[in-house]
């Protein structure tokens, strides 16, 4: 029996090892089709992950924007409420200052009248004149009492519903009084607070048209603008606010009118 030579054995081992390695490599290597399909699927998967990530990020950003918008809306609401409250405080302060000035002047006049009352009475008696001056003085005193009584219903007792007929009665009794413009304004403010827009506008218009020199005219124009704004007449509101700015540039009413103009 012939045995293979050493050289033949080496060749056989070499071919066998090469066959095993080739078979193992063929089993482990990925299979690609002729069109590169596996690579395309990987690219699509990567793109899908990128799109998904961007979509999630956009949702998060949108949620943050929504939260920020809600916070801004809340802040705007708070600012508007505080602005309205500040306007009311400023209005009350202006009204109180005006009433204090009026009362101081009235007290001064009453003091002068009291100190000279006896002399006036003696002069009237000596001249034999009719008591028309005394009647006029009594009417003036009744006028001041009626006005102060109506004002005190607001400033002291806070009886606003009772103050409305009190001012209406005063205006009817003393239509040409020096307190008439203030009375119309007070009455308009009381009706304004009750949101009786037409009735309030009538009183403020009276101040604007009849009492052009009144210190209440700027505030009356401002209130007419606010009523126009709240009733949806934006063009008229802008016109009235601009009128306040043009005619009363240095007044506190102008600052409020300018603020409302900027918000329209």
CORNORSUL-V231453 format. One line per field, one symbol per residue. ss: DSSP state (A for helix, B for strand, O for the rest). phi: phi as a letter, one per 30 degrees, with the letter a starting at -180 (. if undefined). psi: psi as a letter, one per 30 degrees, with the letter a starting at -180 (. if undefined). Layout:
BEGIN
ss=???
phi=???
psi=???
END
This chain:
BEGIN
ss=OOOOOAAAAAAAAAAAAAAAAAAAAAAAOOOOOOOOAAAAAAAAAAAAAAAAAAAAAAAAAAAAAAAAAAAAAAAAAAAAAAAAAAAAAAAAAAAAAAAAAAAAAAAAAAAAAAAAAAAAAAAAAAAOOOOAAAAAAAAAAAAAAAAAAAAAAAAOOOOAAAAAAAAAAAAAAOOOOOOAAAAAAAAAAAAAAOOOAAAAAAAAAAAAAAOOOOOOAAAAAAAAAAAAAAOOOAAAAAAAAAAAAAAOOOOAAAAAAAAAAAAO
phi=.ccdddddddddddddddddddddddddddccddcidddddddddddddddddddddddddddddddddddddddddddddddddddddddddddddddddddddddddddddddcdddddddddddidddddddddddddddddddddddddcdcdhcddddddddddddddbdcddcdeddddedddddddchcddddeddddddddccdcdddddddddddddddddcicddddedddddddddbdccdddddddddddcd
psi=kkkkleeeeeeeeeeeeeeeeeeeeeefklkklfgheeeeeeeeeeeeeeeeeeeeeeeeeeeeeeeeeeeeeeeeeeeeeeeeeeeeeeeeeeeeeeeeeeeeeeeeeeeeeefgeeeeeeeeeefgllheeeeeeeeeeeeeeeeeeeeffeedfhieeffefeeeeeeeeifglfgeeeeeeeeeeeeefghieeeeeeeeeeeeeeifgkffeeeeeeeeeeeeefggieeeeeeeeeeeeefifglfeeeeeeeeeff.
END
